Amino acid sequence: MRIIEIGERFGLEQLRERTVPDPEPGPGEVRLRMRAASLNHRDLLMIRGRYNPRQPLPLVPLSDGVGVVDRLGTGVDGLCLGDRVCPALLPTWPAGEPDRAALRRGLGGPLPGVACEFVIARPEQVVPIPEHLGDFGAATLPCAALTAWTALVSHGRLRAGDRVLVLGTGGVSVFALQFARLAGARVCVTSSDQQKLERACALGAERGMNYLTEPAWGEAVRLWSEGGVDHVVEVGGAGTLAQSLRAVRVGGTISVIGVLAGTATQLDVLPILMNQVRLQGIFGGSRASFVEMNRAIAASRLVPVVDTVYPFGVEGLKAALGHLESGRHFGKIVLDYGVT
């Protein structure tokens, strides 16, 4: 099979393609023939060596993909040949609260990822996908979609009429917009691109806010929401957290998901204390939450937003990562493995 891996050193220029023997499933395992994968900012950080500089190399990157079961090991129950499934980002987190080990055993680092033609997994480490989704949409679910779902539903207990602030229009943010609207929440989206704001409003956002023309956007969001939003989907990190604290209501929640605007800054913690704000770190979700999310996606026939599709291969992955790093995308970037 063809695999893409980070070589002996970190960096996009170190990505290489190799051909290795096709893997065979052992007892209790299945083999997936991968059909599509999607990119996350985490993948870019991992490849550049910024996510975990001590990550052993070489490493097969990428955490999110969809495949079809094409081999069954002995003793496998619950899956059949031809089933389309997604490997779980965190394969040792079945349900409930995670432990430290589960959060540190993700696909695409430190575990081998899905940038390969075949993946071996156990049935409890994969999740069947909604039937109405094509491969490209299904490939976006394991990290971006589940992270947004965990933030707003599993932890946030989102209700109809809640006010939600979503920062940006990348994969997690667009899923957060879609899930919030599915629950009947009111949504404000920030971006520096007016066309992206118009697309967000077409998906159901009530307010699109350009943070270049409204640099004090935290206060503007507070005014729009008449006292502060119930929930902030915070993907910027250190660079935007102070504004998010201005935007959130007393007793509201800020889900810290990304670090696009940095990881360290001086921060006045007094607003957190005085306003009883909850800061909740979010990294993926359990398999049980993945199943729950897919039921909601299937019932509503929600369709993930795919920005661009690139071919599987080193050059395709490099081009896709460059597009991701540029920030020009709206929604998710996908790799097509060319399997029908």
C-alpha positions, 0 to 999 in steps of 0.5 A: 500500500501507499503511505505518506509519512513525515521522515526523519525530521519535521517539516513539510519538505520532509513528507515522503511517500513509500510503498509498504506491504498491505497490512492484514487484520489479526483476531478481533480486528478489521481492515479499512480501505481508506477513501478520503481524509480531511485536514485539521490545524493539528496536522499542520502543527504536527508535521512542522514539529510544533505540536509535539517536538518529541514525537518519534519519527517517522510518522504517518500523519492525519487523524480524520478519514473514512474507509470501507471494511474490506477484511475481517479478522477472526471473531469480529462482531458488529461489522460487515464487509462493505461497511463505511466507518470513520476511525475514532481520533482518540481510539482508547476513549470509549465513553464518559470522562477521558483519562490522561492516557486516552487524550494522549493517544490520538491518530496522526500523533503519537499513533500512526494516522490515516495518510495511508491506503489501509488502516487496521482497527478494532470494531470499538475504535470505529464509528459507522457514518450516516448513510446520506453522507458521501465520503468527503463529508464523512471524512470531516467528522472525527475531529472537527465535527466531534470537537464542535459537538462536544463543546456545544452539546456534551459540555455546553448543553446547548438549548434553543434560544441560546446565543453563541459566538463562533470565531472564524470559519474553519472546520470546527467553527462551521460545524459549531454554526451548523450544530448551534442552528440545529439546536435553535440557537442564535449565532454570531460569526467573526471573520476578516473576510466579508464573503465568508461572513455572507456564507456564514449568514447563508448557513443561518448565522444571525450576525456576521462581524468583521473584526477588522472593521470592528476591532472591539468585537468583544463589546460589539458582540455583547451589545448584539446579544444584549448582555453577552453570549451564552457560549463562545467557540474560541479557536483563536487561543491566547490572542483572542481570549481577552475579547471573548471574555468581553463577549461572554455573559455572566456565568457563560462558557468559553470553549477553548479549542484552537490556538490560531492566534497564539498560545501564551499572553498576559491575561487579566483573570479578574473577569473570569472570577467576577463573572463566574465564566467557565473556561472549558478546554476541548479536544475531540470527544468519546466514541459514545459522543461520536455515535450520538452526534452521528444520530443527530446528523442523520436525523437532520440530514446535515451536510458538512461544508467541504471547501476544496478536495485534493488528490491523495499523495505527497504533492496533493497533501502539501498543496492541501496543507498550504491551502489550510495554512493560508486561511482562505478556506471555508469549512474543511479541506479533504484528500480524495484517495480515488477509491470507488 
